[in-house]
Amino acid sequence: MTASPERALARIGRIMLALAAAGSLALLLWRGWTWCAGWLVGCTASILNYRWLRGVTESLGTANPRQRKAVLLGLRYLLLGGGAYVILKYSAISLPAALAGLFVPVAAVVIEILIELTYARN
């Protein structure tokens, strides 16, 4: 297996989706719909943030960088903060589950590191 950043980034995206799906099913069975919904909200926010960051970094080397994406990237903290406020104030959705869902990209990167270390031996 050769080292390829494009393949690693594609795998990280698939791993995040798999973790989101597995976590939502586990939380639905273990804690109920409020935790499942919170997990999905957090996962969605973190996956969107990952995609925005990836889009901005890919456009950095081009002759015509996308300024609109940079503005959206800057507004992501307002979106996340507003979403957390609405969840906390007006919704039955679990805030701890939503916050845990924000760590899905971290888990996906750790899994990708383990995959790379496993195949680096061969």
Secondary structure, 3 states (H helix, E strand, C coil): CCCCHHHHHHHHHHHHHHHHHHHHHHHHHHCCHHHHHHHHHHHHHHHHHHHHHHHHHHHCCCCCCCHHHHHHHHHHHHHHHHHHHHHHHHCCCCHHHHHHHCCHHHHHHHHHHHHHHHHHCC
